[in-house]
Amino acid sequence: MDAEADPPARSRTERHKCFACYKQFKKKEHLVEHMKISYHTPHQPKCGVCQKHCKSYESLRNHLTGPLSRASCSRTFSAQGCDLCLKLYDSPSSLVKHREICPLSAPASLGTKILPFAGSVDEKHTTNDAKAIAFNCVMVGGGTDGSLDLCARVCLVDEDEDIIFHTYVQPQSTVTDYRYEITGLTEEHLRNSKSHKEVQDKILEILYNGESARRLMSESGKARLLVGHDLKHGLDCLRINYPGHLLRDTAKYRPLLKTNLVSHSLKYLTKTYLGQVALSFLVSFAMS
């Protein structure tokens, strides 16, 4: 009786691996398609242990400290990592020194000026060499139900966190809800406020920085970067058009988005990545 032939060895399926995010695919064309749509760049958050690229900082945080975190990365990070910026350090002493400077201090200790009850603060921005300006505006409510956002207060801050322009803005329609619990504003604040047009011109003057409007599209010009959260909404309320390549919006920056690419709230971002609660800043800003 002939001996039974040995069964053929089962061929191992070859897997095609992405060396950025470590995803694996059965077919090479699937890997190629993944690389076309994933847009892996040096700007993506990267694990300091295994060098894996993550879609966002939230994904990286889950990779390091979440319930389904990678064990080897989690152990190393718990001993050598900063909970705020998610960076790794070689020694415990280096980590301790870093943690002393990583979280931002409370706004009052950063030299922020006490704003007047009414009127405006307008610094000599022409002597300021700042390349980026942070922008924030406070909205009150209009319309029959108070749901229409109307810009009532504007503040511009430079890279040293000095206020270079602050003013109250006269809303363009009747205010039906001052949203005092959030904004700290009342009718008295807006009594002597600047007109919409004056505020527009002043903001554009600061942002243009002496550059002509026709040269704004040039990346080598003197126009300043504008930084903020949900900038489009604030600029639309002020009816200001500013080139997209000069905007830096934390509500659209992919590493700061949720894993489903939806923006976090400003309160969450400041608490998670800066180590302080945004609400405390907003209250001090509104009530000063």
C-alpha positions as CSV (number, residue, x, y, z in Angstrom):
1,M,0.0,0.0,0.0
2,D,1.4,3.3,-1.1
3,A,2.2,5.7,1.7
4,E,-0.1,8.6,1.7
5,A,1.4,11.7,0.2
6,D,2.2,14.5,2.7
7,P,-0.3,17.4,2.4
8,P,1.1,20.4,0.6
9,A,2.5,23.0,2.9
10,R,0.0,25.8,3.4
11,S,1.4,28.9,1.9
12,R,1.5,31.9,4.2
13,T,-0.4,34.9,2.9
14,E,2.0,37.7,2.3
15,R,0.9,40.9,4.1
16,H,1.7,44.4,2.7
17,K,2.5,46.7,5.6
18,C,2.4,50.5,5.8
19,F,5.6,51.6,7.6
20,A,4.0,54.8,8.8
21,C,0.8,53.6,10.6
22,Y,1.6,49.8,10.6
23,K,-1.7,48.8,8.9
24,Q,-1.5,45.6,6.9
25,F,-3.2,44.7,3.6
26,K,-3.6,41.5,1.7
27,K,-3.1,43.1,-1.7
28,K,-0.4,45.5,-2.7
29,E,-2.9,47.7,-4.6
30,H,-4.8,48.2,-1.3
31,L,-1.6,49.4,0.3
32,V,-1.0,51.8,-2.6
33,E,-4.6,53.1,-2.3
34,H,-4.1,53.6,1.4
35,M,-0.9,55.6,0.9
36,K,-2.8,57.8,-1.6
37,I,-5.5,58.8,0.8
38,S,-3.7,58.7,4.2
39,Y,-1.4,61.6,3.6
40,H,1.2,60.5,6.1
41,T,3.5,63.5,6.8
42,P,6.1,64.6,9.4
43,H,3.3,66.7,10.9
44,Q,1.4,63.7,12.1
45,P,1.8,62.8,15.8
46,K,4.2,59.9,16.2
47,C,4.7,57.5,19.0
48,G,8.2,58.0,20.5
49,V,8.5,54.3,21.3
50,C,7.4,52.4,18.2
51,Q,7.5,55.4,15.8
52,K,3.9,54.7,14.6
53,H,2.2,57.6,12.9
54,C,-1.2,58.4,14.3
55,K,-4.1,60.3,12.7
56,S,-4.4,62.8,15.6
57,Y,-3.1,63.5,19.1
58,E,-6.2,61.8,20.4
59,S,-5.3,58.6,18.6
60,L,-1.7,58.9,19.9
61,R,-3.0,59.4,23.4
62,N,-5.2,56.3,23.1
63,H,-2.2,54.4,21.6
64,L,-0.1,55.3,24.7
65,T,-2.6,55.4,27.6
66,G,-6.0,54.2,26.4
67,P,-7.8,51.0,27.4
68,L,-6.5,49.3,24.3
69,S,-3.0,50.8,24.3
70,R,0.0,48.9,23.1
71,A,1.6,47.3,26.2
72,S,5.2,48.0,25.4
73,C,4.5,51.6,24.5
74,S,2.3,52.2,27.5
75,R,4.9,50.9,29.9
76,T,7.7,53.1,28.5
77,F,5.5,56.1,28.3
78,S,4.2,55.8,31.9
79,A,7.9,56.0,33.0
80,Q,9.4,58.5,30.6
81,G,6.5,60.4,28.9
82,C,4.8,63.8,29.5
83,D,1.1,63.5,29.8
84,L,0.5,66.9,28.1
85,C,2.7,67.0,25.0
86,L,3.1,63.2,24.8
87,K,6.9,63.4,24.3
88,L,9.4,60.9,25.7
89,Y,12.5,61.8,27.7
90,D,15.7,59.8,28.4
91,S,15.9,60.2,32.1
92,P,13.5,60.9,35.0
93,S,15.4,64.2,35.8
94,S,14.9,65.4,32.2
95,L,11.2,64.6,32.5
96,V,10.8,66.4,35.8
97,K,12.5,69.6,34.4
98,H,10.3,69.4,31.3
99,R,7.1,69.1,33.4
100,E,7.9,72.3,35.1
101,I,7.7,74.3,31.9
102,C,5.3,72.2,29.8
103,P,1.9,73.4,31.1
104,L,1.1,77.1,30.5
105,S,0.7,79.3,33.5
106,A,-2.6,81.0,34.4
107,P,-3.3,83.9,32.0
108,A,-2.7,86.6,34.7
109,S,0.9,85.5,35.3
110,L,1.7,85.9,31.6
111,G,1.6,89.7,31.6
112,T,-1.9,90.0,30.2
113,K,-3.2,93.5,30.8
114,I,-6.3,94.3,32.8
115,L,-8.7,95.5,30.2
116,P,-10.9,98.6,30.9
117,F,-14.6,98.3,31.6
118,A,-15.3,100.2,28.5
119,G,-13.4,101.6,25.6
120,S,-10.4,99.9,23.9
121,V,-6.7,99.0,24.2
122,D,-4.8,99.8,21.1
123,E,-1.0,99.2,21.3
124,K,1.5,100.6,18.9
125,H,1.4,97.5,16.7
126,T,3.5,99.2,14.0
127,T,6.6,98.6,16.1
128,N,5.7,95.0,16.8
129,D,7.7,92.4,14.9
130,A,5.2,89.6,15.5
131,K,4.8,87.2,12.6
132,A,1.6,85.7,14.0
133,I,-1.4,87.2,15.7
134,A,-3.9,85.3,17.9
135,F,-7.6,86.3,17.4
136,N,-10.6,85.9,19.6
137,C,-14.1,87.4,19.6
138,V,-17.0,87.3,22.0
139,M,-20.5,86.8,20.6
140,V,-23.8,88.0,21.9
141,G,-27.2,86.9,20.6
142,G,-29.5,88.5,18.1
143,G,-32.7,87.5,16.5
144,T,-36.0,86.7,18.1
145,D,-34.6,83.7,20.0
146,G,-31.1,85.1,20.6
147,S,-29.4,82.4,18.5
148,L,-27.9,84.7,15.9
149,D,-24.2,85.3,16.7
150,L,-23.2,89.0,16.8
151,C,-19.6,90.0,17.4
152,A,-19.5,92.3,20.5
153,R,-15.8,92.1,21.6
154,V,-12.5,91.5,19.8
155,C,-9.0,90.9,21.1
156,L,-5.7,90.4,19.2
157,V,-2.7,89.0,21.0
158,D,0.9,88.8,19.7
159,E,3.4,86.0,20.1
160,D,4.5,87.3,23.6
161,E,0.8,87.2,24.7
162,D,0.7,91.0,24.9
163,I,-2.7,92.5,23.9
164,I,-2.1,94.7,20.8
165,F,-5.7,95.5,20.1
166,H,-8.9,95.1,22.1
167,T,-12.2,96.8,21.7
168,Y,-16.0,96.4,22.1
169,V,-17.9,96.2,18.8
170,Q,-21.3,97.8,18.1
171,P,-23.5,94.8,16.9
172,Q,-25.1,95.4,13.5
173,S,-28.5,94.3,14.7
174,T,-30.5,94.5,17.9
175,V,-29.1,92.4,20.8
176,T,-31.7,90.2,22.3
177,D,-29.4,88.1,24.5
178,Y,-26.2,89.3,26.0
179,R,-25.3,85.8,27.2
180,Y,-24.0,87.3,30.4
181,E,-23.2,84.0,32.1
182,I,-20.7,83.3,29.3
183,T,-19.6,86.6,28.0
184,G,-19.8,88.9,31.1
185,L,-21.2,91.6,28.8
186,T,-24.0,94.0,29.4
187,E,-25.6,96.9,27.5
188,E,-23.3,99.3,29.3
189,H,-20.2,97.7,27.8
190,L,-21.4,98.3,24.3
191,R,-22.7,101.9,24.8
192,N,-19.6,103.6,23.5
193,S,-18.3,100.7,21.4
194,K,-16.6,101.1,18.0
195,S,-18.4,100.7,14.8
196,H,-18.2,97.5,12.7
197,K,-16.3,99.3,10.0
198,E,-13.7,100.8,12.4
199,V,-12.9,97.4,13.9
200,Q,-12.6,95.8,10.4
201,D,-10.2,98.4,9.2
202,K,-8.1,98.2,12.4
203,I,-7.8,94.4,12.3
204,L,-6.9,94.4,8.6
205,E,-4.3,97.1,9.2
206,I,-2.6,95.0,11.9
207,L,-2.8,91.8,9.8
208,Y,-1.6,93.4,6.5
209,N,1.4,94.8,8.3
210,G,2.0,97.4,5.6
211,E,1.5,94.8,2.8
212,S,-0.6,95.7,-0.2
213,A,-3.9,93.8,-0.7
214,R,-2.7,92.5,-4.1
215,R,0.4,90.9,-2.5
216,L,-1.5,89.0,0.2
217,M,-1.4,85.8,-1.8
218,S,2.4,85.9,-1.8
219,E,3.9,83.6,0.8
220,S,7.0,85.9,1.0
221,G,5.1,89.0,2.0
222,K,4.9,90.8,5.3
223,A,1.3,89.9,6.1
224,R,0.9,88.2,9.5
225,L,-0.4,84.7,10.2
226,L,-3.8,84.7,12.0
227,V,-4.2,82.0,14.7
228,G,-7.4,81.0,16.4
229,H,-10.2,78.5,16.9
230,D,-13.0,78.3,14.4
231,L,-11.6,81.4,12.6
232,K,-14.1,81.3,9.7
233,H,-17.0,81.9,12.1
234,G,-15.4,84.9,13.7
235,L,-14.2,86.4,10.5
236,D,-17.6,85.9,8.9
237,C,-19.3,87.7,11.7
238,L,-16.9,90.6,11.2
239,R,-17.2,90.3,7.4
240,I,-13.5,90.0,7.0
241,N,-11.9,88.0,4.1
242,Y,-8.3,86.8,4.8
243,P,-6.3,84.4,2.6
244,G,-6.5,80.8,3.7
245,H,-2.8,80.2,3.5
246,L,-2.4,82.8,6.3
247,L,-4.9,81.1,8.6
248,R,-3.9,78.6,11.4
249,D,-7.1,77.2,12.8
250,T,-7.0,74.7,15.7
251,A,-10.5,73.6,14.7
252,K,-9.2,72.4,11.3
253,Y,-5.6,71.2,12.2
254,R,-5.8,67.5,11.6
255,P,-3.5,66.3,14.5
256,L,-5.9,68.1,16.9
257,L,-9.1,66.7,15.5
258,K,-11.0,63.7,16.9
259,T,-10.4,60.3,15.2
260,N,-13.5,60.9,13.1
261,L,-11.9,64.3,12.0
262,V,-14.4,66.4,13.9
263,S,-13.1,69.4,15.9
264,H,-12.7,69.3,19.7
265,S,-14.0,72.2,21.7
266,L,-11.5,75.0,22.6
267,K,-12.1,74.1,26.3
268,Y,-11.0,70.5,25.7
269,L,-8.0,71.5,23.6
270,T,-6.6,73.9,26.2
271,K,-7.2,71.5,29.1
272,T,-5.7,68.5,27.3
273,Y,-2.7,70.0,25.5
274,L,-2.0,73.2,27.4
275,G,-2.8,72.0,30.9
276,Q,-5.3,74.6,31.8
277,V,-9.1,75.1,31.5
278,A,-10.1,77.5,28.8
279,L,-13.1,78.6,30.8
280,S,-10.9,80.2,33.4
281,F,-9.3,82.3,30.6
282,L,-12.6,83.2,29.1
283,V,-14.0,84.3,32.5
284,S,-10.9,86.4,33.2
285,F,-11.2,87.9,29.7
286,A,-14.9,88.6,29.9
287,M,-15.0,89.9,33.5
288,S,-11.9,92.1,33.4
